[in-house]
Amino acid sequence: MRARYFTIVLIPVILAFLGSNGCVSRLEREKSVFVAAPFLGEPGFLKVDFEPPAVMALCGESLPLELPAVKERFEAEFLLAVNHQAQVRLWQRRAKRFFPAMEAALKVAGLPDDLKYLAVAESDLRPRVFSPAGAAGIWQFIPTTARRYGLKVNKLEDQRLLAEPSLVASLKYLTFLRDKFGGWALAMAAYNAGEARIVKAIAKLGQADYYQLRLPRETERYVYRIAAIKAVLEQSSLWGLADQTPLDLYKPWVFTETKETFDQPMTWANLAQKLGVDYKDLRSLNPHLAERDSLVGGPFLFRVPKKT
């Protein structure tokens, strides 16, 4: 479900140009080198080898780091996260926009504040993220689960892409999973792999222990990744990653809502002009509406920058 944050970088090795048009031969193209991730020390990465936290808890549950296999897996996810400086910076900046609402909702619901880090693991806090499996949004809902928890997903509207409704739905779903499996580690694993996969794994092992279950590779990494993200963001100054972003950057969106019906096709550009708002701002505030050049019919619920 989650959006991957390591990008495959293509480094072309060009030995010669053939002819006056500068075309690269087939042999030269086949010599291109693919690197899974930049080496430490390249731009965006730190040369660090910090010792991960000796004690780690997530949603009030301690990671059993006394077990060698658990310690090694947590260390692997921690080092991958702490060494990716550019990605950590983006998490910190986006957190300024989305964490305040998440923290408030979690407090009202009586749920662990740490669940906000699950959203970071899922999408890097990017609203318009789609997975190959059909999941979408900050919380990466698949359509069936989204509809099950009250989100509209149809040809005209996709509320998975809206931060506020998807937050409400995710907290309901996570509460259900916690009640079903009796703990947060298993609940988060089920959020990633699906309830049926966790039930099957528990039945096969004979015990409900996330750290012992045999699961898909991504799910076996999942809780460790969330814990690593928490460690890096909560103690960023220890790793030389203290957030220095000005408070006026990446601030939460402030908007009003209005319903509009169009008898004739209305383009986004014309709508932005009539409302007196920036085109990009209008589109960013309304990712839930289908991607199309114009809208007709309705009523459509629009979000408009509050200054208008």
Backbone torsions as a table, in degrees:
resi	resn	phi	psi	omega
1	MET	NA	-33.2	-168.6
2	ARG	-77.0	157.9	175.1
3	ALA	-85.4	128.1	-176.6
4	ARG	-77.1	142.4	-176.7
5	TYR	-111.8	-1.5	172.8
6	PHE	-96.4	122.4	-177.3
7	THR	-97.9	136.7	176.7
8	ILE	-76.6	125.4	-175.6
9	VAL	-105.2	127.2	178.5
10	LEU	-94.6	123.9	177.9
11	ILE	-115.6	100.2	-178.1
12	PRO	-73.0	134.7	175.9
13	VAL	-104.9	104.8	-175.7
14	ILE	-105.9	116.4	-177.0
15	LEU	-91.1	-33.2	-178.1
16	ALA	-163.0	160.2	174.1
17	PHE	-108.2	136.5	-178.9
18	LEU	-102.3	128.1	175.1
19	GLY	74.6	178.8	-176.1
20	SER	-76.7	-19.0	-176.9
21	ASN	-85.4	-2.0	174.9
22	GLY	72.0	22.6	-179.3
23	CYS	-73.1	148.4	178.5
24	VAL	-96.5	135.3	-177.8
25	SER	-69.0	161.7	178.5
26	ARG	-60.9	-40.4	179.5
27	LEU	-61.2	-42.2	-179.8
28	GLU	-66.9	-37.9	178.5
29	ARG	-63.6	-38.2	-178.4
30	GLU	-70.6	-13.9	177.9
31	LYS	-88.1	1.1	178.1
32	SER	-59.3	144.1	-176.1
33	VAL	-108.8	131.9	177.1
34	PHE	-104.0	128.4	179.7
35	VAL	-116.3	126.8	-175.9
36	ALA	-63.6	-36.1	179.0
37	ALA	-159.4	150.1	179.5
38	PRO	-60.5	151.9	177.1
39	PHE	-72.1	151.9	176.1
40	LEU	-59.3	138.1	-180.0
41	GLY	104.1	-18.0	175.5
42	GLU	-76.0	164.3	-178.6
43	PRO	-52.0	133.0	179.1
44	GLY	94.1	-5.9	-178.8
45	PHE	-123.5	152.3	178.2
46	LEU	-107.2	148.0	173.1
47	LYS	-89.2	85.6	-176.2
48	VAL	-133.1	154.7	174.5
49	ASP	-143.9	55.8	-177.3
50	PHE	-68.3	148.0	174.4
51	GLU	-79.6	125.7	-179.2
52	PRO	-66.2	162.4	178.7
53	PRO	-55.0	138.4	-179.3
54	ALA	-76.3	-23.5	178.8
55	VAL	-128.9	133.9	-177.4
56	MET	-143.6	132.1	176.7
57	ALA	-127.3	148.2	179.8
58	LEU	-137.0	121.7	-177.9
59	CYS	55.4	36.4	178.1
60	GLY	80.8	1.3	179.7
61	GLU	-110.3	126.1	-178.8
62	SER	-75.9	137.5	171.0
63	LEU	-75.3	131.8	-179.0
64	PRO	-76.2	70.3	-175.8
65	LEU	-70.3	-7.8	174.8
66	GLU	-70.9	-16.2	176.3
67	LEU	-85.5	123.8	-176.0
68	PRO	-53.6	-42.7	-177.9
69	ALA	-64.7	-39.2	179.4
70	VAL	-67.8	-44.4	179.8
71	LYS	-60.4	-43.1	-178.8
72	GLU	-66.7	-40.0	-179.8
73	ARG	-67.5	-40.9	177.9
74	PHE	-65.1	-42.5	179.2
75	GLU	-60.8	-40.7	179.3
76	ALA	-60.9	-46.7	-179.3
77	GLU	-68.7	-36.6	178.9
78	PHE	-63.0	-47.7	-177.8
79	LEU	-66.9	-36.2	175.8
80	LEU	-62.6	-40.8	-178.3
81	ALA	-73.4	-49.9	-173.4
82	VAL	-67.7	-25.2	179.8
83	ASN	-86.3	-7.1	178.9
84	HIS	-98.8	78.6	-172.4
85	GLN	-59.6	-43.6	-177.5
86	ALA	-61.8	-42.2	-179.5
87	GLN	-66.9	-40.2	178.1
88	VAL	-61.3	-41.7	178.2
89	ARG	-59.6	-41.5	179.4
90	LEU	-67.6	-39.4	174.7
91	TRP	-57.3	-46.8	-177.8
92	GLN	-61.1	-42.4	-178.3
93	ARG	-69.2	-45.2	-179.9
94	ARG	-68.1	-30.3	178.2
95	ALA	-59.8	-32.3	178.5
96	LYS	-62.1	-28.7	-179.4
97	ARG	-85.6	-38.5	-169.8
98	PHE	-108.0	-27.2	-175.9
99	PHE	-64.5	-39.5	-179.0
100	PRO	-54.7	-45.8	179.0
101	ALA	-67.4	-39.3	178.5
102	MET	-63.1	-46.6	-178.1
103	GLU	-62.4	-41.3	179.2
104	ALA	-65.0	-44.2	-179.0
105	ALA	-66.4	-40.0	179.0
106	LEU	-64.7	-39.1	179.5
107	LYS	-65.4	-45.0	179.2
108	VAL	-62.6	-39.2	-179.0
109	ALA	-78.5	-9.3	-178.3
110	GLY	71.1	30.9	-178.4
111	LEU	-107.6	158.2	-178.0
112	PRO	-61.7	135.8	178.6
113	ASP	-61.2	-26.7	-177.7
114	ASP	-62.4	-17.2	-178.3
115	LEU	-64.0	-18.1	177.5
116	LYS	-64.9	-26.3	180.0
117	TYR	-73.2	-21.1	174.4
118	LEU	-62.7	-38.8	178.5
119	ALA	-64.1	-35.0	177.3
120	VAL	-64.9	-44.3	179.5
121	ALA	-64.2	-34.8	-176.9
122	GLU	-72.0	-45.5	-167.5
123	SER	-136.7	1.9	-171.3
124	ASP	58.1	24.0	179.9
125	LEU	63.1	38.1	175.9
126	ARG	-109.3	119.1	-176.4
127	PRO	-64.2	-38.0	-174.6
128	ARG	-99.1	67.2	178.1
129	VAL	-120.6	131.6	179.6
130	PHE	-123.1	135.2	179.6
131	SER	-98.4	160.6	176.7
132	PRO	-59.0	-25.3	-179.5
133	ALA	-83.8	-0.5	177.6
134	GLY	95.5	6.9	176.6
135	ALA	-78.4	154.1	-176.2
136	ALA	-150.4	155.1	173.2
137	GLY	89.2	177.6	-178.8
138	ILE	-57.5	-38.7	-176.6
139	TRP	-98.0	2.3	172.4
140	GLN	52.7	57.5	175.0
141	PHE	-81.9	139.6	166.2
142	ILE	-82.9	157.1	-173.5
143	PRO	-55.4	-44.0	-176.1
144	THR	-63.4	-44.0	179.4
145	THR	-68.7	-37.1	178.8
146	ALA	-60.4	-47.2	179.9
147	ARG	-65.4	-36.0	179.1
148	ARG	-59.2	-29.9	-178.9
149	TYR	-111.0	27.5	166.4
150	GLY	89.6	10.0	179.1
151	LEU	-91.8	138.0	176.2
152	LYS	-80.0	126.3	175.8
153	VAL	-137.1	102.0	-179.8
154	ASN	-148.2	-169.9	-175.8
155	LYS	-68.1	-24.4	-177.0
156	LEU	-100.8	-23.6	-171.8
157	GLU	-146.8	141.6	178.2
158	ASP	-138.6	93.7	-175.2
159	GLN	-73.3	-6.1	174.3
160	ARG	-61.3	-23.8	-176.5
161	LEU	-88.0	-3.9	177.2
162	LEU	-95.2	131.0	-174.1
163	ALA	-63.1	-44.0	-172.6
164	GLU	-72.1	-53.0	178.7
165	PRO	-62.6	-37.7	-179.6
166	SER	-70.1	-29.6	175.0
167	LEU	-63.9	-47.4	178.9
168	VAL	-59.3	-45.3	-179.3
169	ALA	-64.7	-40.3	-177.8
170	SER	-65.5	-38.2	-179.9
171	LEU	-68.3	-36.6	175.5
172	LYS	-64.3	-43.5	-178.1
173	TYR	-67.5	-43.2	179.9
174	LEU	-65.7	-36.0	176.1
175	THR	-63.5	-43.0	177.3
176	PHE	-60.3	-44.4	-178.9
177	LEU	-66.5	-39.7	177.7
178	ARG	-62.3	-42.7	179.1
179	ASP	-66.5	-35.2	-177.9
180	LYS	-72.0	-41.0	-173.5
181	PHE	-105.1	-7.3	172.3
182	GLY	81.3	7.5	179.5
183	GLY	-168.7	162.8	-174.7
184	TRP	-79.8	-33.1	179.5
185	ALA	-61.6	-46.6	178.1
186	LEU	-68.3	-35.5	178.1
187	ALA	-62.4	-43.7	179.3
188	MET	-67.5	-38.2	176.7
189	ALA	-62.2	-41.0	178.5
190	ALA	-67.1	-34.0	176.9
191	TYR	-61.0	-35.5	-178.6
192	ASN	-81.6	-46.8	-171.3
193	ALA	-100.2	-16.8	-174.6
194	GLY	101.8	147.0	-175.8
195	GLU	-61.0	-44.3	-175.7
196	ALA	-60.8	-38.8	-179.0
197	ARG	-64.4	-39.4	-179.6
198	ILE	-71.3	-41.8	177.8
199	VAL	-58.9	-43.8	-179.9
200	LYS	-64.6	-42.2	-179.1
201	ALA	-66.2	-38.6	178.6
202	ILE	-65.9	-43.0	179.7
203	ALA	-62.8	-36.9	-178.4
204	LYS	-72.0	-38.8	-179.0
205	LEU	-80.4	-34.7	-177.7
206	GLY	90.0	8.5	175.7
207	GLN	-152.9	148.6	-177.2
208	ALA	-96.0	75.4	-179.0
209	ASP	-131.9	107.9	-178.1
210	TYR	-52.4	-40.8	-173.1
211	TYR	-73.7	-5.0	178.1
212	GLN	-114.4	-16.5	-174.6
213	LEU	-68.4	148.0	171.7
214	ARG	-94.6	113.4	-173.1
215	LEU	-132.8	170.4	173.1
216	PRO	-54.7	149.5	-173.6
217	ARG	-55.0	-43.8	-178.7
218	GLU	-61.8	-40.0	-179.4
219	THR	-70.7	-34.8	177.1
220	GLU	-66.6	-25.0	176.7
221	ARG	-88.3	-17.9	-163.9
222	TYR	-59.2	-55.5	-177.9
223	VAL	-64.8	-37.2	177.1
224	TYR	-62.3	-41.0	179.2
225	ARG	-63.1	-44.1	179.7
226	ILE	-62.5	-43.1	177.8
227	ALA	-63.1	-39.7	179.0
228	ALA	-65.1	-42.2	177.6
229	ILE	-60.5	-43.2	177.5
230	LYS	-59.7	-47.2	-178.5
231	ALA	-60.8	-42.7	-177.6
232	VAL	-69.4	-43.6	-176.4
233	LEU	-76.6	-36.6	-178.0
234	GLU	-77.0	-26.9	-177.9
235	GLN	-122.8	39.5	-172.6
236	SER	-60.2	-30.9	-179.1
237	SER	-66.0	-26.6	179.2
238	LEU	-68.3	-25.6	-175.9
239	TRP	-105.5	12.3	-179.0
240	GLY	73.7	25.2	-176.5
241	LEU	-121.2	28.8	-179.5
242	ALA	-56.0	133.8	-177.3
243	ASP	-74.2	122.1	178.8
244	GLN	-117.1	20.6	-179.2
245	THR	-69.9	129.0	176.1
246	PRO	-56.5	146.0	-175.9
247	LEU	-65.6	-21.0	-177.5
248	ASP	-85.5	1.7	176.5
249	LEU	-98.9	147.6	176.7
250	TYR	54.6	33.6	-179.1
251	LYS	-75.8	159.8	-179.7
252	PRO	-58.8	145.6	177.0
253	TRP	-69.4	139.8	174.7
254	VAL	-116.6	124.3	-173.1
255	PHE	-149.5	163.6	168.6
256	THR	-115.9	163.6	-179.6
257	GLU	-116.4	142.7	178.3
258	THR	-144.1	146.1	177.0
259	LYS	-102.5	134.9	-179.3
260	GLU	-134.8	140.8	174.2
261	THR	-120.3	136.1	-176.2
262	PHE	-118.8	121.3	176.0
263	ASP	-74.6	-30.9	178.4
264	GLN	-119.2	153.6	179.3
265	PRO	-54.4	132.1	179.4
266	MET	-118.4	120.3	178.4
267	THR	-79.4	156.7	177.7
268	TRP	-63.3	-37.1	-179.8
269	ALA	-63.4	-44.5	179.1
270	ASN	-66.9	-38.1	179.6
271	LEU	-64.1	-43.9	178.4
272	ALA	-61.2	-39.5	179.7
273	GLN	-65.8	-43.4	-179.6
274	LYS	-65.9	-35.6	-179.6
275	LEU	-83.0	-13.1	-179.5
276	GLY	71.2	35.6	-178.9
277	VAL	-123.3	164.3	177.8
278	ASP	-69.7	135.4	-178.0
279	TYR	-58.5	-47.3	-178.1
280	LYS	-65.3	-38.9	177.9
281	ASP	-62.2	-42.5	-179.2
282	LEU	-63.4	-43.9	178.5
283	ARG	-66.9	-38.5	179.9
284	SER	-64.7	-34.7	-179.6
285	LEU	-77.7	-15.4	-175.6
286	ASN	-126.5	53.5	-179.6
287	PRO	-70.7	-15.2	-176.0
288	HIS	-74.8	-17.2	179.2
289	LEU	-84.5	142.8	-173.7
290	ALA	-55.1	143.8	177.5
291	GLU	-71.6	106.7	177.7
292	ARG	-155.5	160.0	-177.4
293	ASP	-73.7	-28.0	-177.9
294	SER	-145.2	160.6	-179.7
295	LEU	-122.2	141.3	177.5
296	VAL	-144.5	146.2	-176.7
297	GLY	90.2	-146.0	179.0
298	GLY	130.6	-160.0	5.0
299	PRO	-75.8	145.2	175.7
300	PHE	-104.9	137.1	177.0
301	LEU	-93.1	113.5	-178.1
302	PHE	-105.2	147.8	169.7
303	ARG	-106.0	129.7	-175.1
304	VAL	-124.7	134.0	177.3
305	PRO	-48.2	134.0	-170.7
306	LYS	-62.9	-25.8	-178.5
307	LYS	-62.0	-16.3	-179.5
308	THR	-93.6	NA	NA
